[in-house]
Amino acid sequence: MDAGSSVEDLFAQTLESSELSQKQKVVLQASLTLFSRQGYDRTSTQEIAELAHVSQGTVYKRYATKHDILEALITPFINEIIPRLAIEFTETIHATRLRDFGDYLTFVVRDRLELVITNRKLVRILLAGVFNNQDEAESLLSRITQAAQGAEKKLSETFSYFQETGQLVDWPALRIVRYTAAAIISHALPAVLMGDDDQIPIDMEQATEDIVTFLQRGLSQNK
């Protein structure tokens, strides 16, 4: 799966299937472009209107404030895209049936790291919404938790093999997922927030190796 096109394509599909008018869809597409290119705080509604080729009145007719636009952008990510990506990825790793825990971790870490880094502009938009609104932060956390719980059965099946063969600590599946996600996020977040958009801001192979080494030590039965 192409992580970059996947998220953008999913957003476009979600937007196209919505009940918004064509002008409203164009406004959101323009907002997405500008927020990702120059940041939420540095984007004005006038710039959005100009890129969308509509009047500012058209923008304000649907969205009273710039934050309303931001909320309209991140809602489909929280409600539809994140859960769908989680389900698809869980099914993918379950189908691979990797028997070596190091290989499993390498696959998972590289894929999720690439997803976040490749879509770092979109991740910034999501973070802007979360940092600006506690309700959205709670909604995002709730959706991520639900997605993890929905995948818990398949994850438990995968983890059980590694635990039975002495490769993985005997923890519940969700605890292992949280531990793994925290390690990936800790490496990805600085690159997302401060990286150069014109080039990959992190050595993916080295980062993957570092994260996998850390996780293997933390999740090993022989600690």
Beta strands, then each sheet from edge to edge (+ up, - down):
end
